[in-house]
């Protein structure tokens, strides 16, 4: 064993005997067992969420159907939990699909049937909940409508006696309390008799007849809905119960197949492990004898690597031999790598100098681009000042001069018109100045966001009042209903600017007789503010251009030839983005446009730290 051949033989023999095949096969065995365990756990997660969803559904049937929120908001805590568990079940079923590995086709078929049953179960449950909400309870839904009819009949219609109304109510209550459809038949017979009597009367009371027919139609609809919903013995509820039972059986079968496959896998692994260990020992001995005769291979590789490094302009280094240590080769490798490092350092020094020159060129290009952008901003700024700002200021000055120089020739009504024009021009001038200053700040990246919690109703009401007189003068109606809203977390001045610009644009592009509606919708974590008009609208390409643009847009004249700068919406988009909101536009030519944006109502770490 003192020879090189003996050392190589001993090293390979020990390596393969102690580490090689055993570790490799053991690792694969453990991986297969872990996959089987993961597969079973995924099935258990799916089954648990499915059972929870089923439990929530029956809880909804027993309790939530008596809650007002079930009919008003169409949602309750249990309904949200049910949807959450169903979503978790679907995600868990996807995990089962991924974890099944190379399972046979029977498992794939069972998973496919389980997925279909789950979809069918969810569809029927959602349909059942919709029917229950349609049926109603107390003063809601169809039951509420039916009670409105009978209460109005009870309030005093002489063509039907109080005794007859009480007979109707008694059969109605018997049907709901005893769930017996014979009472529904008796109620219909009594209604038919009363309707027939009223219809053949010489002077029929049409109001009473309509109320009675409405009561009968709604009652029959309730009977139909109740029969379709059913209970544990009939209808949709019975179908849901059967699907649930079918899922239980299929999942039990899936558990049985997985457990059987796991037992077979463990037994096979034990047999293969013993066999593989014997094969590994024999293979290791053979490899040791073969590789011991190739001691010259590292030397040949060393020479080849040296040639390759020279041809590649001294890129890379010689790697040390991973086999048994040979001192001569180690020393030669170290000496050659030292020489390569010195040569490489000289090459790197030259490369660094070239990089410095390239970096200077890049800085020059960036400076040139910044100068061009600054020049563009300056030209735009002075263009607006020289044209739009000067025009609005000139209008105010001209009208004020005419009033000042008036020698009594103008009537009071005419003076009021002049004052209104001066007010309008001043308001347009102020809006233009706001847009211009905010645009200049955004171009210079000089806008700091100062977020805090505030009620957006104050801003909306202030701006609606600001534009109401202009709207009346243009014969345009601004509609806004004040709602109780949660506070938003945003920069109040920026949101004030956005609402003012959207209202100004809506007023600009609406015609006489049009309507502007400002509405606010509340969601889980944000509110959505919508400014809708019935004005001229816009083409799809114009709408897309507005949403995609990050700079000022081309200005178009309003319905009364109003001018703009094309800055307002670009600034609005920037402000909404800085306040963690989104902007959407819906528009159709000659039908109007809806500009909507969102603001967060939840105060959390992301909404506080995120500043665009």
Secondary structure, DSSP 8 states (H G I E B T S, - for coil): --SHHHHHHHHHHHHIIIIIHHHHHHHHHHHHHHHHHHHHHHHHHHHHHHHHHHHHHHHHHHTGGGSHHHHHTS--HHHHHHHHHHHHHHHHHHHHHHHTTT--HHHHHHHHHHHHHHHHHHHHHHHHHHHHHHH--TTSHHHHHHHHHHHHHHTT-TTS-HHHHHHHHHHHHHHHHH--HHHHHHHHHHHHHHHHHHHTSTT--HHHHHHHHHHHHHHHHHHHHHHHH-BTTBHHHHHHHHHHHHHHHHHHHHHHHHHHHHHHHHHHHHHHHHHHHHHHHHHHHHHHHHHHT-THHHHHHHHHHHHHHHHTTT-S-----SSS--HHHHHHHHHHHHHHHHHHHHHHHHHHHHHHHHHHHHHHHHHHHHHHHHHHHHHHHHHHIIIIIHHHHHHHHHHHHHHHT--S-S-HHHHHHHHHHHHHHHHHHHHHHHHHHHHHHHHTT-----EEEE-HHHHHHHHHHHHHHHHHHTT-EEEE-------EEEEHHHHHHHHHHHHHHHHHT--TT-EEEEEEEE-SSEEEEEEEE-S----HHHHHHHHH--S-------TT-----S-HHHHHHHHHHHTT--EEEEEETTTEEEEEEEEE----HHHHH---
